[in-house]
Amino acid sequence: MLEASQWNDKLENRPRMAEVVGQPQYVNAAKEIILGRMLGDYDYGDGRKEKDKYYMTFFDRQTNFPLKSHGVWWLSQFRRWGMVKEAPDYKGLVDRVHRPDIFREVAKDMGIETPREDMKKETLFDGVTFDPADPEKYAKSFAVHSDGVTMGSKIRLTPQMILPVFGAVVCPAGLGARQHDASRRISRRRSGRGRNRGGTSSSRSSRTAR
């Protein structure tokens, strides 16, 4: 996985990568549509174009390190949008899925530096700070969440109302692609047009991670 991520981050390999992931069994989109985003070229369709210096990465900037705080953030979004009825076992679930210990073991053999911490606070681009020590407070801190609107009359959001918003929710660096993929899978599953194939997990053996 680490070697594949390093290969992906060489820009000269991006055209081939876009060709592979564009196949019907994956993203099912034309290579040209995918490649622009992978190179940081954004065309908004209204005449505005933008070159993002922080284009999508898979290894650089420690993008693929399985920070446990990122797992907690993910669960806070399921909580915020009412996809779970009660507060999930944040620590228990994240400890089972996010395995920085395995990642560090393999990275050490490859001479790759890794973060020292497993959890950290992050201020997202909406200016809101996420503290993994209190995900419930974070999930309920927004004006709109699964318990309704905090100002004015209370409403109950339905999945149909939630899903279009879910794909646009802000997220920590390195999770953008995963956020989009997850929201797409959820939408496909609810509409009956596809099955949830499941996501990747960092809890694989060292041999697999290698």
N, C-alpha and C positions, 0 to 999 in steps of 0.2 A: 504494500500500500504506500509506504514511504517512497519507494523508488518510482512508482507510477505517478505520485504527486509531483515529484521532482521533474519528471518527463513532461507532465502537463504544464508546468510553469515556464517551460522554454517556449517563447512566443512563436518560434518557427515550427513548433509542433501543434499549435492551435488549429490550423486548418484541418489536419488529419483528425484531431480530436473532435472537432465539430462535425466532421463527416461520419465518424463512428457513432456519437451520441445522437445524431439526427435520424438514425435508422428507426423504422416503425416500432421495434420492440423496446425502444428507449423513449426519446423525446418526440419522435415522429414529426420533425420539422426540417425545412431546407437548411443546408449547411450555411448558406449566406445569412439566414436569419440569426443563427446561433453565433456565428463567428464574430459579428460586430460587438456583441456584449462581452465576449471573451477577451476582446482586444481593448475594451473600454470605450468603444465608439457607440454613442447613443444618439439615435434619431427619433425624436418625439413625434414626428409625422406632421408637425404644424410649422415647419420651417426652422425649428430650433434643433441644433446639433451640439453635442458636447463630447469632449475628450476627457475621460476620467483617469487621472493618474493612479487612482487606487482601483485598478481593474481587478476582475475576479482572479483570485489566486487559490492554489490547492496545497502549497507547501510554504512559500515565502510568507514572512511575517507570522510564522507559526500558526498558519490558518487551520491546519488539521489536528492541532493538539487538542485532545479531549478534555478541556477544562470542565470540571464538575459544575462550576457556576453557570456555564452555558446550558447544561442539562437542566439545572434548576430554572433558568429563564424559560426554557421551552415549556416546562410543566406549568409555570406561572401563566403562560398564554392559554393553555388548555383550561386553566382555572378561570382566567379572566373572561374567556368567551363562552363559558358554560359547557364545555365539552366533558367536564367531570363534575359530578354533583357535590362532592365534598373535597376538602383539601387533600391532595394526594400525599403519599409517603415520599416527600421530596428526596430526602436523604437515601432512603432504602432503594428507590427506583434508580436514582442517579448512580449510586455506588455499584449497582449491578450492571449498568449499561456503559458508563464512562469509566474507562480503566486506564488512567494515566500511568499507572505502575507498569503495565505491559508495554505501553508506548515508550516510556523512558528506557525500559530494558533493551528494546530493539534499537532505539535511537542511540543509546550509548555504544552498542556494538558497531554502529555505522558512523560514529563520530559526530553525531548531530546534537546540538545544544537544545535543551527544552526548558520551559518555564519552571521555576522552583515551586510556585504555588499551584494549588488545584482549584482554588476559589478566589475570586476578586470582584470588587465593586467596579461597575462600568457606567459611565455617563453616555447615553445613547444620543443620536443626532437630533432627537426631539428635546434635548436638554434635561431629560429625566434620568436620575441615577438609579440603577438597579443594584440592590443589596441582596446577594444570595442568602444572607442570614435571615431575611424576613420577606420571603416571596409572597406571602399572603397579603401583607401590607402593600406591596408593590402592585399586585393584581387588582386590588380594590382602590388604588389611589387615583385611577383615571376617571374622568367625567362619565365615560361610557364603559360599562362592564356587565357581566352576566346577571347582576342583581338589578340592572336598570340604570337610569340616568340619575346621578346624585343630585342634580339641580332640577327642581320641578317635580312632576309626577313620575312615579315609578313605573317602569315597563319591564316586560320579560322578553329578552331577545330570543329569537328562534334561530335554529341552525341556518335557515335560509337567509336570515339577516346577517348572521355572523360571518359566513364563509366568504362573501365578496370582500369584507373588510380584512379578514384574517390574512389573506395573501399580501396585504400591504402594510401589515404591522411592522414597526421598526424593530430591528434586532441587532445584537452585537456583531462586531466585525467577524467575518468568516462564516456567518450563518445564513447569509442572504440566499445563496443557492439552495441550501437545505430547506429554508423557510418556504421558498417558492415551490419546491418539489413536494413538500409535505402537503401544502394547501391544495396543490393540483391533484394529488392522490386522494385526498379527502373528498374533493369535489367529484372526482370520477367514481368513487365508491358509492357516494350518496345518489348519484344520478343513474347508477347501474351500468355505466359505460366501461367500467374496468374494475379490476381487482386491486386491492392494496397489496403491493408486492413486498411491503416492509422496507425498513431502512437499513443502513449499514450500522454496525456496532463495533466499537473499539475493543470489545471483550473477546476478540478472537485470539487464538494462540499466537505466540511469538513467531512461529513459522509462517502463519498466514499474514501477520502484519508485515513480515519481511517481504 
